[in-house]
Each structure stands twice: as C-alpha cells, then as structure tokens.
Amino acid sequence: MGKAVGILLSGIFVGAVGVEICHRKYPKGMKKTCDSVKKMKTNLAKSFKDGYKNATEKTVAAFR
C-alpha cells in the first residue's frame, strides 16, 4: 500500500513538473490548450445538466 501511494505521489509530481516546463517553454500554446479544455468542460457540464433534466422530466411524467 505504501509503495502504491509513493508511486502515485511521484507520478503527480513528475506530471506537474512536466506541465510547468511546457508552460514556460510554450506559453501561447499552453494558454490556447487551457482555453479549449475550459470550453469543452463548460459545454460538457451544460450538456450533462440538460440531458439529466430531460431524463428526469420524462420519468416523472411517466409515473403520473
């Protein structure tokens, strides 16, 4: 268990360092990537909420 946690933490650390290196080397590309990921996240959340609302409304109407 301890070994697995150590591997997990070291992986997170290496990933964070890698992102910082890329961010310093390619700031415009990273900003563009971050903006597109934020846009996808917003659209995904909106789609999920709309789909959940549609699914629950149909279920409630079927039980009436």
C-alpha positions as CSV (number, residue, x, y, z in Angstrom):
1,M,0.0,0.0,0.0
2,G,2.8,2.4,0.9
3,K,4.6,1.6,-2.3
4,A,1.5,2.3,-4.4
5,V,0.9,5.7,-2.6
6,G,4.6,6.6,-3.2
7,I,4.3,5.8,-6.9
8,L,1.1,7.8,-7.2
9,L,2.6,10.9,-5.5
10,S,5.8,10.7,-7.6
11,G,3.7,10.4,-10.7
12,I,1.7,13.5,-9.8
13,F,4.9,15.4,-9.0
14,V,6.5,14.4,-12.3
15,G,3.4,15.4,-14.2
16,A,3.2,18.8,-12.5
17,V,6.9,19.5,-13.3
18,G,6.3,18.5,-16.9
19,V,3.4,20.8,-17.3
20,E,5.4,23.7,-15.8
21,I,8.3,23.0,-18.2
22,C,5.9,23.0,-21.1
23,H,4.2,26.1,-19.8
24,R,7.4,28.1,-19.6
25,K,8.7,26.8,-23.0
26,Y,5.4,27.2,-24.9
27,P,3.2,29.8,-23.1
28,K,0.9,30.7,-26.0
29,G,0.3,27.0,-26.9
30,M,-0.5,26.1,-23.3
31,K,-2.9,29.1,-23.0
32,K,-4.6,28.0,-26.2
33,T,-4.9,24.4,-24.9
34,C,-6.2,25.5,-21.5
35,D,-8.8,27.7,-23.1
36,S,-10.0,24.9,-25.3
37,V,-10.2,22.5,-22.4
38,K,-12.2,25.0,-20.3
39,K,-14.6,25.5,-23.2
40,M,-15.0,21.7,-23.6
41,K,-15.6,21.3,-19.8
42,T,-18.3,24.1,-19.8
43,N,-20.1,22.5,-22.8
44,L,-19.9,19.0,-21.3
45,A,-21.3,20.2,-18.0
46,K,-24.1,22.1,-19.8
47,S,-24.9,19.0,-21.9
48,F,-25.0,16.7,-18.9
49,K,-27.3,19.0,-17.0
50,D,-29.7,19.4,-19.9
51,G,-29.7,15.6,-20.5
52,Y,-30.3,14.9,-16.9
53,K,-33.1,17.4,-16.8
54,N,-34.7,15.8,-19.9
55,A,-34.4,12.3,-18.5
56,T,-35.9,13.1,-15.1
57,E,-38.8,15.1,-16.6
58,K,-39.7,12.2,-18.8
59,T,-39.5,9.7,-15.8
60,V,-41.7,12.0,-13.6
61,A,-44.3,12.4,-16.4
62,A,-44.4,8.6,-16.9
63,F,-45.3,8.0,-13.3
64,R,-48.2,10.4,-13.2
